[in-house]
Amino acid sequence: MVKHTLSHPFVDEDHTHEIGKRNRIERRRAQVWHLPQEVGTEPWHNHFRSLIRVHRHTDRFNTRLKDWEASEETAYYLSDLVLPAAQCNQAIRGHWGVENRTHYVRDTRMDEDASRIRRNPSIFGLLRSFALNLLRFNKIENISLGLYDNALSLDRVLAYEGL
């Protein structure tokens, strides 16, 4: 079905270009195809309304080699909505904000992956998220420094707004 859909012209296209974030230049092209209902033979076909292809070309500056390194990748997404390509591109790009702002911080600053808790680990995951949200609600920008300061003084934690 994907091969058949991609042989037809796409319905909408969007290009973005980001410069200077973390020593890289990224160009993204999102293309959207509408999936007509009742045409596919697969049982899951009628659950989706559009196919999205995002092609990324990234130039990263390697500080060790003092040179740019290029990489390219193409990803495909299925959606049950029909959205403009610009909105698809923005939603897919924004998805990584969750990974960077939550999961990465919980792992690197709160050592979540090294946790040896085996009974009800989800409760401690919720506590880590609560602590992170409390720091952000109180406008703590540097999470490492905020955790360190709070470890030195419990009074600081109890004085936070939203507790």
C-alpha positions as CSV (number, residue, x, y, z in Angstrom):
1,M,0.0,0.0,0.0
2,V,2.8,2.4,0.8
3,K,4.6,1.8,-2.5
4,H,1.3,2.3,-4.3
5,T,0.6,5.6,-2.5
6,L,4.0,7.0,-3.0
7,S,3.8,6.5,-6.8
8,H,1.0,9.1,-6.8
9,P,1.9,12.8,-6.3
10,F,1.8,14.0,-2.7
11,V,-1.0,16.4,-1.7
12,D,1.1,18.8,0.4
13,E,4.7,19.6,1.2
14,D,6.6,21.6,3.7
15,H,10.3,22.5,4.0
16,T,12.1,23.7,7.2
17,H,15.7,24.8,7.8
18,E,17.3,25.1,11.2
19,I,20.7,26.5,11.7
20,G,23.0,26.6,14.7
21,K,21.4,24.3,17.2
22,R,24.0,22.1,18.8
23,N,26.6,22.5,16.0
24,R,24.2,21.3,13.3
25,I,22.2,22.4,10.3
26,E,19.1,20.4,9.6
27,R,16.8,20.5,6.6
28,R,13.5,18.7,6.8
29,R,11.0,18.0,4.0
30,A,7.6,16.6,5.0
31,Q,5.2,15.3,2.3
32,V,1.6,14.2,2.9
33,W,-0.5,11.7,0.9
34,H,-4.2,11.2,1.6
35,L,-5.2,7.6,2.0
36,P,-8.6,7.0,0.5
37,Q,-11.0,4.9,2.6
38,E,-12.1,1.4,1.4
39,V,-9.3,1.1,-1.1
40,G,-6.7,-0.9,0.9
41,T,-6.7,-4.6,1.3
42,E,-5.0,-4.6,4.8
43,P,-7.4,-4.7,7.8
44,W,-5.7,-1.7,9.4
45,H,-6.0,0.5,6.3
46,N,-9.3,2.1,7.2
47,H,-7.9,3.4,10.5
48,F,-5.6,5.9,8.8
49,R,-6.3,8.9,6.7
50,S,-2.8,10.1,5.7
51,L,0.7,9.0,5.1
52,I,3.5,11.3,6.0
53,R,7.1,11.1,4.8
54,V,9.8,13.2,6.5
55,H,13.2,13.4,4.9
56,R,16.0,14.8,7.1
57,H,19.3,16.0,5.9
58,T,21.6,17.0,8.8
59,D,25.1,18.5,8.7
60,R,26.9,18.2,12.1
61,F,30.1,19.9,12.9
62,N,32.6,17.4,14.4
63,T,34.7,19.5,16.8
64,R,37.4,16.8,17.0
65,L,37.9,16.6,13.3
66,K,37.0,20.3,12.7
67,D,34.8,19.3,9.7
68,W,31.2,18.9,8.8
69,E,29.6,15.4,8.6
70,A,26.4,14.9,6.6
71,S,23.7,12.3,7.3
72,E,20.3,11.6,5.8
73,E,17.3,9.6,6.9
74,T,13.7,9.2,5.8
75,A,10.9,8.3,8.2
76,Y,7.3,7.4,7.5
77,Y,4.3,8.1,9.7
78,L,0.6,7.1,9.5
79,S,-2.0,9.5,10.9
80,D,-5.7,9.2,11.5
81,L,-6.0,12.9,10.7
82,V,-5.6,14.9,7.5
83,L,-3.3,17.8,8.4
84,P,-1.3,20.2,6.4
85,A,2.4,19.2,5.8
86,A,3.6,22.2,7.9
87,Q,1.6,21.1,10.9
88,C,2.8,17.4,10.5
89,N,6.4,18.6,10.3
90,Q,6.0,20.7,13.4
91,A,4.2,17.9,15.4
92,I,6.8,15.3,14.5
93,R,9.7,17.7,15.4
94,G,8.0,18.7,18.6
95,H,7.6,15.1,19.7
96,W,11.3,15.0,20.6
97,G,10.7,17.8,23.1
98,V,9.1,15.2,25.4
99,E,12.1,13.0,25.1
100,N,14.6,15.8,25.7
101,R,12.7,17.6,28.5
102,T,11.4,14.6,30.4
103,H,12.9,11.2,29.8
104,Y,16.5,12.4,29.1
105,V,16.5,14.6,32.3
106,R,15.0,11.8,34.4
107,D,17.7,9.4,33.2
108,T,20.8,11.7,33.4
109,R,19.9,13.8,36.4
110,M,17.9,11.3,38.4
111,D,19.6,8.1,37.3
112,E,16.4,6.4,36.4
113,D,17.9,3.7,34.2
114,A,20.3,2.8,37.0
115,S,17.5,2.4,39.5
116,R,17.3,-1.0,41.2
117,I,13.6,-0.6,42.2
118,R,11.8,-3.7,41.1
119,R,8.5,-3.4,42.9
120,N,6.1,-0.8,41.6
121,P,8.8,1.2,39.8
122,S,6.1,3.3,38.1
123,I,5.3,4.9,41.5
124,F,8.9,6.2,41.7
125,G,8.7,7.3,38.1
126,L,5.7,9.4,39.0
127,L,7.6,10.9,41.9
128,R,10.5,11.7,39.6
129,S,8.2,13.4,37.2
130,F,6.5,15.3,40.1
131,A,9.8,16.5,41.3
132,L,10.8,17.6,37.8
133,N,7.5,19.4,37.2
134,L,7.8,21.1,40.6
135,L,11.2,22.4,39.7
136,R,10.0,23.7,36.4
137,F,6.8,25.2,37.9
138,N,9.1,27.2,40.2
139,K,11.2,28.4,37.2
140,I,14.3,26.4,38.0
141,E,16.1,26.3,34.6
142,N,19.2,24.3,35.6
143,I,17.8,21.0,36.9
144,S,21.2,19.7,38.1
145,L,21.8,22.8,40.2
146,G,18.2,22.8,41.5
147,L,18.5,19.2,42.7
148,Y,21.8,19.9,44.3
149,D,20.5,23.0,46.1
150,N,17.4,21.1,47.3
151,A,19.6,18.3,48.6
152,L,21.4,20.8,50.8
153,S,18.3,22.4,52.2
154,L,14.9,20.7,52.7
155,D,13.5,24.1,53.7
156,R,14.0,25.2,50.1
157,V,11.8,22.3,48.8
158,L,9.1,23.0,51.3
159,A,9.0,26.7,50.3
160,Y,8.2,25.9,46.6
161,E,4.9,27.1,45.2
162,G,2.6,24.4,44.0
163,L,3.5,21.9,46.7
